[in-house]
Amino acid sequence: MVFLMKCITNIERKSVDYRIFRFVRMVPAVSKGANMKLILSYLRRYKWQVAWSVTIKFFGSMGELFIPFLLKYMVDDIAPTKDAGSVILFGCAMVLCAVLVLLFNVKANQRASAVAKMCTRDLRHDLFSVTTNLTGSQFDGVTLPSLISRMTADSYNVQNFIGMIQRMGIRAPILLIGGVILAAILDPKLSLVLLCMVPLMACVVLFVSRHGIPLYNVVQENVDRVTRILRENITGIRVVKALSREEYETERYDEANEALAKSDFRAGATMALPNPLMNLFLNIGLVLVILFGAYRVNSGDIMSGVIITFLVYFNIILGAVLGLNRIFIMYTKAGASANRIARVLVLGESRPEIISCERDENVPFIRFENVSFSYPHLQETAESNEREHAVSRISFDINRGESLGIIGATGCGKTTLLNLLMRFYDVTEGRILVDGIDVRAYEPEDLRRKMGVVFQNDTVFADTIRENVAFGRGISDEGIRAALDDANILSYIDSHEEGLDYRATKAGANLSGGEKQRVIIARALAGNPEILLLDDASSALDYKTDAALRKAIRAHHADTTSITVAQRISSVRGMNKILVMEAGEAVGYGTHEELMESCEIYRDIYHSQMGGAGNASA
């Protein structure tokens, strides 16, 4: 507990806008002890509640130690007098003391539970805040299922530990130390039996501490895997059913579930050793105390009350040792969870580097200058000893108010270009300029405020249409309606009695694919962005609606620079410029007419979609 209070006193908790804790800056590498200090530092906000809980628990524990002394006095001094009044009086005193101990412990446990819940609430808030600010590379490294399990199962393990350390972390040491001292005062020779058990119990603790946390790390990794498979099957249940792959997915889940069960069994088997072994050693000691104590009573060295009181203290010590063992087991489990949580919190300290860059007035509004990029998870190839590039040597310019279409086969790097422009990832080579400034010189929030974005498979939230479009940006109803009108869905929203208060269900399940896509496009347009990024945003729209959308954008957002990633020629042929990509490289750049003349891949796409009809002017 001294360790805990030092953590509370010395570690200053700060807000989590990328600055999780001053303590984190002191930790160059993630370690078990540092992680627990990091987690326990959340207690500092509630130090007075903790102090009050500790004080109550202290007096309750001291009361437990006082009761056996009353028992000894009653057996050795009061009972022999055969004074019924004195016996009743001391009996009532023992009952009163027991009731006060009960009330003190209940109140302390309530406060400990409340503090644990508040600390975990703050921890989950900070973990969520950091998660929303992770870079693309960081998010890829942690993975979504792992983040979910860290925010749920891991935070719950930490909550249990914080609650237990306030309850048993005070009570068990007081009962253990106080019990040993009082037992030694009663009879030093009998207390030597206790000391014989200490080395045996220490060996058990050392063994479990060495093997426990690694085993629980494996358990949590298997939890991540089960969560990932479960999430994939729940979100893709229609695909699974449509392809009759229920049995295959069940087998895949069973395999992951079996691995989790085995790792959990190994961890549980290891952590199950301390309790029975501690009981064994202490019960052996109890038998020796009874034998040795009976001999000393018979020889007249001590009175019977002493041996009875000594046995009570021995049981108190036994309970305290088992309580400390429970703390140790919970610490082992919470330590593994704290390790995983701390890794994410520490990532929040790693903000994207902001470089120094002067504005270049002589370049177009957006410039990609010999840009190459490789995702961090791609391994080096044996042949070239170089990372495989997702995009390679991409260069193009877009003036303010112009439009660019990007077209190419699936996986050729179209979406990667948008991710680089928004600085979800940093370029491996080259540079990207927005308004004459390298994107790495912007604060990420300032850069992204310039943009309105529609991603592939974007999300409609379970909320009203108003909130889905405004998205907390304070946009007026007039602005929302104008954006919905540009997205060609205002008439549909107005057809409902609720209007803008019409509520979408989870993932927009009560909207068709085209309706969801248009609500998401309205969200992007509502902020009047300088740059509009549409990543396959019209895939669920018919040709007529797609054409109407593009016409509305040209009419009402003429100053907006737009980049459209599409699979359909009809979605990009009217753009000022079109970039054709294949295998991460640019194989064509120009207007529709120029590409029909110069780019064979573009012509092939055009003829395959348009049936060979028409020409460049078709």
TALIN-V452352 format. One record per run of one state. SS is the DSSP state (@ for helix, = for strand, . for the rest). FROM is the first residue (numbers start at 1). TO is the last residue. If there is no record, write none. Layout:
{{SS:FROM:TO} {SS:FROM:TO}}
//
This chain:
{{.:1:1} {@:2:10} {.:11:12} {=:13:13} {.:14:20} {=:21:21} {@:22:25} {.:26:31} {@:32:81} {.:82:83} {@:84:132} {.:133:135} {@:136:142} {.:143:143} {@:144:186} {.:187:187} {@:188:235} {.:236:236} {@:237:242} {.:243:245} {@:246:271} {.:272:272} {@:273:298} {.:299:303} {@:304:347} {.:348:365} {=:366:373} {.:374:379} {=:380:380} {.:381:386} {=:387:387} {.:388:390} {=:391:398} {.:399:402} {=:403:408} {.:409:413} {@:414:421} {.:422:428} {=:429:434} {.:435:436} {=:437:438} {@:439:441} {.:442:443} {@:444:449} {.:450:450} {=:451:454} {.:455:463} {=:464:464} {@:465:470} {.:471:476} {@:477:486} {.:487:489} {@:490:494} {.:495:498} {@:499:501} {.:502:502} {=:503:503} {.:504:505} {@:506:508} {.:509:512} {@:513:526} {.:527:530} {=:531:535} {.:536:542} {@:543:556} {.:557:560} {=:561:566} {.:567:568} {@:569:572} {.:573:576} {=:577:582} {.:583:584} {=:585:590} {.:591:591} {@:592:598} {.:599:599} {@:600:610} {.:611:618}}
//
